[in-house]
Amino acid sequence: MNNKPYITLEEALAARQEGKRGVKFLTEANGCLSGCCSGVTIYSEKEFNPAPGYHDDQEGFFVLEGEGYAKLGDCEFPIKPGDSFIALPKVRHTIRTNDESRPVKVFWFHSAV
């Protein structure tokens, strides 16, 4: 793992293999393992949840709309459409919108460990 559980759209595009139409976001380099379930969540809160969630499996996210911040354990970083990140097993995580943006909409997936 590259110790960076997220990737920006720009980084994913820069890493794209020449001649390939697809763009890989989260891979084993970011901590992904096997198994999957998915859905969409909209975050409209402007403050982080004081009791962030966590799971026994890992959960990946792809930001579809809005701008804000994600928090994985003690790692806090800005997010915008096209960015991806992963919450590894048992890592507390939460998302918030910023003051100037509409709610943050994310595609998420859980992956078994």
mmCIF file of the C-alpha atoms, coordinates in Angstrom:
data_MODEL
# 
_entry.id   MODEL 
# 
loop_
_atom_site.group_PDB 
_atom_site.id 
_atom_site.type_symbol 
_atom_site.label_atom_id 
_atom_site.label_alt_id 
_atom_site.label_comp_id 
_atom_site.label_asym_id 
_atom_site.label_entity_id 
_atom_site.label_seq_id 
_atom_site.pdbx_PDB_ins_code 
_atom_site.Cartn_x 
_atom_site.Cartn_y 
_atom_site.Cartn_z 
_atom_site.occupancy 
_atom_site.B_iso_or_equiv 
_atom_site.pdbx_formal_charge 
_atom_site.auth_seq_id 
_atom_site.auth_comp_id 
_atom_site.auth_asym_id 
_atom_site.auth_atom_id 
_atom_site.pdbx_PDB_model_num 
ATOM 1   C CA . MET A 1 1   ? 0.000   0.000  0.000   1.00 0.00 ? 1   MET A CA 1 
ATOM 2   C CA . ASN A 1 2   ? 1.212   3.499  -0.736  1.00 0.00 ? 2   ASN A CA 1 
ATOM 3   C CA . ASN A 1 3   ? -0.026  4.793  2.688   1.00 0.00 ? 3   ASN A CA 1 
ATOM 4   C CA . LYS A 1 4   ? -2.442  7.111  0.909   1.00 0.00 ? 4   LYS A CA 1 
ATOM 5   C CA . PRO A 1 5   ? -6.032  5.835  1.172   1.00 0.00 ? 5   PRO A CA 1 
ATOM 6   C CA . TYR A 1 6   ? -7.370  8.297  -1.416  1.00 0.00 ? 6   TYR A CA 1 
ATOM 7   C CA . ILE A 1 7   ? -6.704  9.495  -4.961  1.00 0.00 ? 7   ILE A CA 1 
ATOM 8   C CA . THR A 1 8   ? -7.681  12.636 -6.875  1.00 0.00 ? 8   THR A CA 1 
ATOM 9   C CA . LEU A 1 9   ? -9.121  12.599 -10.369 1.00 0.00 ? 9   LEU A CA 1 
ATOM 10  C CA . GLU A 1 10  ? -5.962  14.289 -11.639 1.00 0.00 ? 10  GLU A CA 1 
ATOM 11  C CA . GLU A 1 11  ? -3.751  11.577 -10.115 1.00 0.00 ? 11  GLU A CA 1 
ATOM 12  C CA . ALA A 1 12  ? -5.939  8.815  -11.549 1.00 0.00 ? 12  ALA A CA 1 
ATOM 13  C CA . LEU A 1 13  ? -5.840  10.387 -15.016 1.00 0.00 ? 13  LEU A CA 1 
ATOM 14  C CA . ALA A 1 14  ? -2.046  10.792 -14.812 1.00 0.00 ? 14  ALA A CA 1 
ATOM 15  C CA . ALA A 1 15  ? -1.683  7.098  -13.898 1.00 0.00 ? 15  ALA A CA 1 
ATOM 16  C CA . ARG A 1 16  ? -3.970  5.903  -16.690 1.00 0.00 ? 16  ARG A CA 1 
ATOM 17  C CA . GLN A 1 17  ? -2.370  3.373  -19.000 1.00 0.00 ? 17  GLN A CA 1 
ATOM 18  C CA . GLU A 1 18  ? -1.789  4.651  -22.518 1.00 0.00 ? 18  GLU A CA 1 
ATOM 19  C CA . GLY A 1 19  ? -4.348  3.395  -25.011 1.00 0.00 ? 19  GLY A CA 1 
ATOM 20  C CA . LYS A 1 20  ? -6.884  2.466  -22.294 1.00 0.00 ? 20  LYS A CA 1 
ATOM 21  C CA . ARG A 1 21  ? -10.281 4.145  -22.186 1.00 0.00 ? 21  ARG A CA 1 
ATOM 22  C CA . GLY A 1 22  ? -10.907 3.318  -18.530 1.00 0.00 ? 22  GLY A CA 1 
ATOM 23  C CA . VAL A 1 23  ? -9.463  5.051  -15.494 1.00 0.00 ? 23  VAL A CA 1 
ATOM 24  C CA . LYS A 1 24  ? -8.672  2.973  -12.404 1.00 0.00 ? 24  LYS A CA 1 
ATOM 25  C CA . PHE A 1 25  ? -9.335  4.729  -9.108  1.00 0.00 ? 25  PHE A CA 1 
ATOM 26  C CA . LEU A 1 26  ? -8.997  2.600  -5.979  1.00 0.00 ? 26  LEU A CA 1 
ATOM 27  C CA . THR A 1 27  ? -6.792  -0.475 -6.385  1.00 0.00 ? 27  THR A CA 1 
ATOM 28  C CA . GLU A 1 28  ? -4.682  -2.742 -4.178  1.00 0.00 ? 28  GLU A CA 1 
ATOM 29  C CA . ALA A 1 29  ? -2.146  0.123  -4.026  1.00 0.00 ? 29  ALA A CA 1 
ATOM 30  C CA . ASN A 1 30  ? -4.724  2.037  -1.965  1.00 0.00 ? 30  ASN A CA 1 
ATOM 31  C CA . GLY A 1 31  ? -5.635  -0.930 0.246   1.00 0.00 ? 31  GLY A CA 1 
ATOM 32  C CA . CYS A 1 32  ? -8.548  -2.522 -1.692  1.00 0.00 ? 32  CYS A CA 1 
ATOM 33  C CA . LEU A 1 33  ? -9.227  -6.239 -1.200  1.00 0.00 ? 33  LEU A CA 1 
ATOM 34  C CA . SER A 1 34  ? -11.948 -8.632 -2.446  1.00 0.00 ? 34  SER A CA 1 
ATOM 35  C CA . GLY A 1 35  ? -15.725 -8.477 -2.060  1.00 0.00 ? 35  GLY A CA 1 
ATOM 36  C CA . CYS A 1 36  ? -18.117 -5.592 -2.703  1.00 0.00 ? 36  CYS A CA 1 
ATOM 37  C CA . CYS A 1 37  ? -21.502 -3.927 -2.050  1.00 0.00 ? 37  CYS A CA 1 
ATOM 38  C CA . SER A 1 38  ? -22.414 -0.399 -3.139  1.00 0.00 ? 38  SER A CA 1 
ATOM 39  C CA . GLY A 1 39  ? -24.794 2.560  -2.869  1.00 0.00 ? 39  GLY A CA 1 
ATOM 40  C CA . VAL A 1 40  ? -25.019 6.361  -2.900  1.00 0.00 ? 40  VAL A CA 1 
ATOM 41  C CA . THR A 1 41  ? -25.140 8.728  0.104   1.00 0.00 ? 41  THR A CA 1 
ATOM 42  C CA . ILE A 1 42  ? -25.685 12.501 0.250   1.00 0.00 ? 42  ILE A CA 1 
ATOM 43  C CA . TYR A 1 43  ? -23.920 14.452 3.020   1.00 0.00 ? 43  TYR A CA 1 
ATOM 44  C CA . SER A 1 44  ? -25.402 17.886 3.746   1.00 0.00 ? 44  SER A CA 1 
ATOM 45  C CA . GLU A 1 45  ? -23.885 18.469 7.212   1.00 0.00 ? 45  GLU A CA 1 
ATOM 46  C CA . LYS A 1 46  ? -21.340 21.299 7.483   1.00 0.00 ? 46  LYS A CA 1 
ATOM 47  C CA . GLU A 1 47  ? -19.651 19.733 10.531  1.00 0.00 ? 47  GLU A CA 1 
ATOM 48  C CA . PHE A 1 48  ? -18.106 16.282 10.875  1.00 0.00 ? 48  PHE A CA 1 
ATOM 49  C CA . ASN A 1 49  ? -20.240 13.751 12.698  1.00 0.00 ? 49  ASN A CA 1 
ATOM 50  C CA . PRO A 1 50  ? -18.939 13.786 16.300  1.00 0.00 ? 50  PRO A CA 1 
ATOM 51  C CA . ALA A 1 51  ? -19.196 9.965  16.357  1.00 0.00 ? 51  ALA A CA 1 
ATOM 52  C CA . PRO A 1 52  ? -17.866 8.857  12.943  1.00 0.00 ? 52  PRO A CA 1 
ATOM 53  C CA . GLY A 1 53  ? -18.774 5.394  11.721  1.00 0.00 ? 53  GLY A CA 1 
ATOM 54  C CA . TYR A 1 54  ? -16.519 2.415  11.159  1.00 0.00 ? 54  TYR A CA 1 
ATOM 55  C CA . HIS A 1 55  ? -16.913 -1.145 9.864   1.00 0.00 ? 55  HIS A CA 1 
ATOM 56  C CA . ASP A 1 56  ? -15.216 -4.522 10.091  1.00 0.00 ? 56  ASP A CA 1 
ATOM 57  C CA . ASP A 1 57  ? -14.725 -4.349 6.321   1.00 0.00 ? 57  ASP A CA 1 
ATOM 58  C CA . GLN A 1 58  ? -13.318 -1.575 4.155   1.00 0.00 ? 58  GLN A CA 1 
ATOM 59  C CA . GLU A 1 59  ? -15.449 1.070  2.469   1.00 0.00 ? 59  GLU A CA 1 
ATOM 60  C CA . GLY A 1 60  ? -14.468 2.986  -0.655  1.00 0.00 ? 60  GLY A CA 1 
ATOM 61  C CA . PHE A 1 61  ? -15.931 6.284  -1.862  1.00 0.00 ? 61  PHE A CA 1 
ATOM 62  C CA . PHE A 1 62  ? -16.137 8.166  -5.183  1.00 0.00 ? 62  PHE A CA 1 
ATOM 63  C CA . VAL A 1 63  ? -17.292 11.801 -4.991  1.00 0.00 ? 63  VAL A CA 1 
ATOM 64  C CA . LEU A 1 64  ? -20.028 12.465 -7.558  1.00 0.00 ? 64  LEU A CA 1 
ATOM 65  C CA . GLU A 1 65  ? -21.148 16.000 -6.614  1.00 0.00 ? 65  GLU A CA 1 
ATOM 66  C CA . GLY A 1 66  ? -20.361 18.791 -4.174  1.00 0.00 ? 66  GLY A CA 1 
ATOM 67  C CA . GLU A 1 67  ? -17.206 19.786 -2.334  1.00 0.00 ? 67  GLU A CA 1 
ATOM 68  C CA . GLY A 1 68  ? -16.242 19.235 1.267   1.00 0.00 ? 68  GLY A CA 1 
ATOM 69  C CA . TYR A 1 69  ? -13.927 17.241 3.484   1.00 0.00 ? 69  TYR A CA 1 
ATOM 70  C CA . ALA A 1 70  ? -13.428 13.610 4.427   1.00 0.00 ? 70  ALA A CA 1 
ATOM 71  C CA . LYS A 1 71  ? -11.911 12.404 7.660   1.00 0.00 ? 71  LYS A CA 1 
ATOM 72  C CA . LEU A 1 72  ? -10.321 8.967  7.997   1.00 0.00 ? 72  LEU A CA 1 
ATOM 73  C CA . GLY A 1 73  ? -9.065  8.490  11.542  1.00 0.00 ? 73  GLY A CA 1 
ATOM 74  C CA . ASP A 1 74  ? -6.796  11.529 12.030  1.00 0.00 ? 74  ASP A CA 1 
ATOM 75  C CA . CYS A 1 75  ? -6.351  12.137 8.269   1.00 0.00 ? 75  CYS A CA 1 
ATOM 76  C CA . GLU A 1 76  ? -8.527  15.039 7.041   1.00 0.00 ? 76  GLU A CA 1 
ATOM 77  C CA . PHE A 1 77  ? -8.467  16.135 3.393   1.00 0.00 ? 77  PHE A CA 1 
ATOM 78  C CA . PRO A 1 78  ? -10.555 18.141 0.885   1.00 0.00 ? 78  PRO A CA 1 
ATOM 79  C CA . ILE A 1 79  ? -12.781 16.279 -1.554  1.00 0.00 ? 79  ILE A CA 1 
ATOM 80  C CA . LYS A 1 80  ? -14.422 17.301 -4.822  1.00 0.00 ? 80  LYS A CA 1 
ATOM 81  C CA . PRO A 1 81  ? -16.144 15.523 -7.721  1.00 0.00 ? 81  PRO A CA 1 
ATOM 82  C CA . GLY A 1 82  ? -13.855 12.874 -9.212  1.00 0.00 ? 82  GLY A CA 1 
ATOM 83  C CA . ASP A 1 83  ? -11.865 12.202 -6.018  1.00 0.00 ? 83  ASP A CA 1 
ATOM 84  C CA . SER A 1 84  ? -11.797 8.737  -4.420  1.00 0.00 ? 84  SER A CA 1 
ATOM 85  C CA . PHE A 1 85  ? -10.741 7.460  -1.004  1.00 0.00 ? 85  PHE A CA 1 
ATOM 86  C CA . ILE A 1 86  ? -11.004 4.365  1.155   1.00 0.00 ? 86  ILE A CA 1 
ATOM 87  C CA . ALA A 1 87  ? -11.710 3.808  4.849   1.00 0.00 ? 87  ALA A CA 1 
ATOM 88  C CA . LEU A 1 88  ? -9.817  0.687  5.877   1.00 0.00 ? 88  LEU A CA 1 
ATOM 89  C CA . PRO A 1 89  ? -11.385 -1.784 8.359   1.00 0.00 ? 89  PRO A CA 1 
ATOM 90  C CA . LYS A 1 90  ? -12.179 -0.300 11.775  1.00 0.00 ? 90  LYS A CA 1 
ATOM 91  C CA . VAL A 1 91  ? -10.983 3.198  10.707  1.00 0.00 ? 91  VAL A CA 1 
ATOM 92  C CA . ARG A 1 92  ? -13.493 5.825  11.847  1.00 0.00 ? 92  ARG A CA 1 
ATOM 93  C CA . HIS A 1 93  ? -14.649 7.938  8.903   1.00 0.00 ? 93  HIS A CA 1 
ATOM 94  C CA . THR A 1 94  ? -16.991 10.794 8.122   1.00 0.00 ? 94  THR A CA 1 
ATOM 95  C CA . ILE A 1 95  ? -17.718 13.368 5.398   1.00 0.00 ? 95  ILE A CA 1 
ATOM 96  C CA . ARG A 1 96  ? -18.960 16.952 5.477   1.00 0.00 ? 96  ARG A CA 1 
ATOM 97  C CA . THR A 1 97  ? -19.803 19.588 2.893   1.00 0.00 ? 97  THR A CA 1 
ATOM 98  C CA . ASN A 1 98  ? -18.120 22.993 2.936   1.00 0.00 ? 98  ASN A CA 1 
ATOM 99  C CA . ASP A 1 99  ? -19.952 26.243 3.570   1.00 0.00 ? 99  ASP A CA 1 
ATOM 100 C CA . GLU A 1 100 ? -20.033 27.290 -0.089  1.00 0.00 ? 100 GLU A CA 1 
ATOM 101 C CA . SER A 1 101 ? -21.066 23.998 -1.701  1.00 0.00 ? 101 SER A CA 1 
ATOM 102 C CA . ARG A 1 102 ? -24.166 21.960 -2.265  1.00 0.00 ? 102 ARG A CA 1 
ATOM 103 C CA . PRO A 1 103 ? -24.294 18.613 -0.425  1.00 0.00 ? 103 PRO A CA 1 
ATOM 104 C CA . VAL A 1 104 ? -21.592 16.046 -1.173  1.00 0.00 ? 104 VAL A CA 1 
ATOM 105 C CA . LYS A 1 105 ? -22.921 13.016 -3.064  1.00 0.00 ? 105 LYS A CA 1 
ATOM 106 C CA . VAL A 1 106 ? -20.725 9.913  -3.000  1.00 0.00 ? 106 VAL A CA 1 
ATOM 107 C CA . PHE A 1 107 ? -20.840 6.482  -4.568  1.00 0.00 ? 107 PHE A CA 1 
ATOM 108 C CA . TRP A 1 108 ? -19.616 4.050  -1.901  1.00 0.00 ? 108 TRP A CA 1 
ATOM 109 C CA . PHE A 1 109 ? -18.753 0.381  -1.770  1.00 0.00 ? 109 PHE A CA 1 
ATOM 110 C CA . HIS A 1 110 ? -17.856 -2.068 0.978   1.00 0.00 ? 110 HIS A CA 1 
ATOM 111 C CA . SER A 1 111 ? -15.214 -4.669 0.297   1.00 0.00 ? 111 SER A CA 1 
ATOM 112 C CA . ALA A 1 112 ? -14.649 -7.759 2.430   1.00 0.00 ? 112 ALA A CA 1 
ATOM 113 C CA . VAL A 1 113 ? -11.293 -8.254 4.110   1.00 0.00 ? 113 VAL A CA 1 
# 
